[in-house]
Amino acid sequence: MESLDSVSGLPSSVTSSAAARAERNQLDQDSFLKLMIAQLKNQDPLKPLDPTAYVSQLAQFSSVSGLQAIEQSVSELASSLRGNQVLDAAALVGRRVVAAGDNLRIEAAGGGAIGAAEVPPGATGVQLVVRDASGQAVRTQALPATSGEQEFQWDGNTDSGAGVPPGDYQFAVLARVDGQTTSLPTSVVARVNSVSIDQTNNSIILNTSNGGALALTAVRRVL
């Protein structure tokens, strides 16, 4: 597991990358200045450097420096905001959250999982369907047709009453809406165990029991 910077709370690779980028920008500016000084020293006295071109180079340098300063400021702001997000997410450890998703995780044999679905007014025949990793339906269960968010609990058993092995299961909630069979928006209800950072896009991930890994942005409410 990648180590975190003791000050920023971010992975060390992130802080190292920022330091390397700052050093590279400084080298680019130094090289630019050295090149301009060399041009002045080595110019032909009979054909001095065109003042217009010289001013243009200075303006270009100023523009580049300004853009680099803006880039650095934005990078520092992003790092600060990300650090704040990590701290905010850490406060969720031990809490239950409702997050958009369709994954139910059975942690141990005999365990269950909780989910929810948004039932529209007038819906009928609301039914939960749970599938295993192969796509095979292992459990179907009727749910209340009352409109609004309806929470359900799956006991971890198949239709025959046998317990399923630990692992991840996909679920869907189907209903008849305006004469059509419709898949309803679903959520998972899970307890947050820890927080991590996705190294591919620096997004905040909540590692939960019964819900697997959930993006912080998927959280709808905290219970």
For each residue, the residues with C-beta under 8 A, 3 or more apart:
1:
2: 11 12 13 199
3: 11 12
4: 8 9 10 11 12
5: 8 9 10 11 12 14 15
6:
7:
8: 4 5 14 15 79 83
9: 4 5 83 86 87
10: 4 5 14 15 79 82 83 86 197
11: 2 3 4 5 14 15 197 199
12: 2 3 4 5 15 16
13: 2 16 17 199
14: 5 8 10 11 17 18 79 202
15: 5 8 10 11 12 18 19
16: 12 13 19 20
17: 13 14 20 21
18: 14 15 21 22 75 79
19: 15 16 22 23
20: 16 17 23 24
21: 17 18 24 25 75
22: 18 19 25 26 72
23: 19 20 26 27
24: 20 21 27 28
25: 21 22 28 29 68 72
26: 22 23 29 30
27: 23 24 30 31
28: 24 25 31 32 64 68
29: 25 26 32 33 61 64 65 68
30: 26 27 33 34
31: 27 28 34 35
32: 28 29 35 36 61 64
33: 29 30 36 37 61
34: 30 31 37 38
35: 31 32 38 39
36: 32 33 39 40 54 57 58 61
37: 33 34 40 41
38: 34 35 41 42
39: 35 36 42 43 49
40: 36 37 43 49
41: 37 38
42: 38 39
43: 39 40 47 48 49
44: 47 48
45: 48
46:
47: 43 44
48: 43 44 45
49: 39 40 43 53 54
50: 53 54
51: 54 55
52: 55 56
53: 49 50 56 57
54: 36 49 50 51 57 58
55: 51 52 58 59
56: 52 53 59 60
57: 36 53 54 60 61
58: 36 54 55 61 62
59: 55 56 62 63
60: 56 57 63 64
61: 29 32 33 36 57 58 64 65
62: 58 59 65 66
63: 59 60 66 67
64: 28 29 32 60 61 67 68
65: 29 61 62 68 69
66: 62 63 69 70
67: 63 64 70 71
68: 25 28 29 64 65 71 72
69: 65 66 72 73
70: 66 67 73 74
71: 67 68 74 75
72: 22 25 68 69 75 76
73: 69 70 76 77
74: 70 71 77 78
75: 18 21 71 72 78 79
76: 72 73 79 80
77: 73 74 80 81
78: 74 75 81 82
79: 8 10 14 18 75 76 82 83
80: 76 77 83 84
81: 77 78 84 85
82: 10 78 79 85 86 202
83: 8 9 10 79 80 86 87
84: 80 81 87 88
85: 81 82 88 89 204 216
86: 9 10 82 83 89 90 195 197 204
87: 9 83 84 90 91
88: 84 85 91 92
89: 85 86 92 195 204 206 216
90: 86 87 93 195
91: 87 88 95
92: 88 89 95 97 192 195 206 219 222
93: 90 192 193 194 195
94: 191 192
95: 91 92 191 192 222 223
96: 189 190 191 192 222 223
97: 92 189 190 191 192 206 208 214 219 220 221 222 223
98: 116 187 188 189 219 220 221 222 223
99: 187 188 190 206 211 214 215 218 219 220
100: 185 186 187 218 220
101: 186 187 188 211 212 214 218
102: 170 171 172 186 188
103: 168 169 170 171 188 211 212
104: 113 115 130 154 168 169 170 171 188 210 211
105: 113 167 168 169 190 208 209 210 211 212
106: 109 111 112 113 156 164 165 166 167 169 210
107: 111 166 209 210
108: 111 166
109: 106 163 165 166
110: 156 163
111: 106 107 108 156 166 210
112: 106 153 154 155 156 210
113: 104 105 106 153 154 156 169 188 190 210 211
114: 151 152 153 154 188 189 190 210
115: 104 128 151 152 154 171 173 186 187 188 189
116: 98 149 150 151 152 186 187 188 189
117: 126 128 143 149 150 152 173 184 185 186 187
118: 148 149 150 184 185 186 187
119: 123 126 143 144 145 146 147 148 149 150 173 175 184
120: 123 147 175 177 184
121: 147
122: 147 177 178
123: 119 120 126 145 147 175 176 177 182 184
124: 145 175 176
125: 145 174 175 176
126: 117 119 123 142 143 144 145 150 173 174 175 184
127: 140 141 142 143 173 174 175
128: 115 117 139 140 141 142 143 152 154 171 172 173
129: 137 139 140 171 172 173 174
130: 104 137 138 139 140 141 154 169 170 171
131: 134 135 136 137 138 169 170 171 172
132: 135 136 138 164 167 169
133: 167 168 169
134: 131
135: 131 132
136: 131 132
137: 129 130 131 140
138: 130 131 132 158 159 164 169
139: 128 129 130 154 157 158 159 164
140: 127 128 129 130 137 159
141: 127 128 130 152 154
142: 126 127 128
143: 117 119 126 127 128 150 152 173
144: 119 126 150
145: 119 123 124 125 126 175
146: 119 150
147: 119 120 121 122 123
148: 118 119
149: 116 117 118 119 187
150: 116 117 118 119 126 143 144 146
151: 114 115 116 189
152: 114 115 116 117 128 141 143
153: 112 113 114
154: 104 112 113 114 115 128 130 139 141 171
155: 112
156: 106 110 111 112 113 163 164
157: 139 161 162 163 164
158: 138 139 161 162 163 164
159: 138 139 140
160:
161: 157 158
162: 157 158
163: 109 110 156 157 158
164: 106 132 138 139 156 157 158 167 169
165: 106 109
166: 106 107 108 109 111
167: 105 106 132 133 164
168: 103 104 105 133 212
169: 103 104 105 106 113 130 131 132 133 138 164
170: 102 103 104 130 131
171: 102 103 104 115 128 129 130 131 154 186
172: 102 128 129 131 183 186
173: 115 117 119 126 127 128 129 143 183 184 186
174: 125 126 127 129 181 182 183 184
175: 119 120 123 124 125 126 127 145 181 182 184
176: 123 124 125 179 180 181 182
177: 120 122 123 180 182
178: 122
179: 176
180: 176 177
181: 174 175 176
182: 123 174 175 176 177
183: 172 173 174
184: 117 118 119 120 123 126 173 174 175
185: 100 117 118
186: 100 101 102 115 116 117 118 171 172 173
187: 98 99 100 101 115 116 117 118 149 220
188: 98 99 101 102 103 104 113 114 115 116 208 210 211 212 214
189: 96 97 98 114 115 116 151 210 211 223
190: 96 97 99 105 113 114 208 209 210 211 212 214
191: 94 95 96 97 208 209 210
192: 92 93 94 95 96 97 195 206 207 208
193: 93 207 208 209
194: 93 206 207
195: 86 89 90 92 93 192 204 205 206 207
196: 204 205 207
197: 10 11 86 202 203 204 205
198: 201 202 203 204 205
199: 2 11 13 202
200:
201: 198
202: 14 82 197 198 199
203: 197 198 215 216 217
204: 85 86 89 195 196 197 198 215 216 217
205: 195 196 197 198 213 214 215 216
206: 89 92 97 99 192 194 195 213 214 215 216 219
207: 192 193 194 195 196 212 213
208: 97 105 188 190 191 192 193 211 212 213 214
209: 105 107 190 191 193
210: 104 105 106 107 111 112 113 114 188 189 190 191
211: 99 101 103 104 105 113 188 189 190 208 214
212: 101 103 105 168 188 190 207 208
213: 205 206 207 208
214: 97 99 101 188 190 205 206 208 211 218 219
215: 99 203 204 205 206 218
216: 85 89 203 204 205 206 219
217: 203 204
218: 99 100 101 214 215
219: 92 97 98 99 206 214 216 222
220: 97 98 99 100 187
221: 97 98
222: 92 95 96 97 98 219
223: 95 96 97 98 189
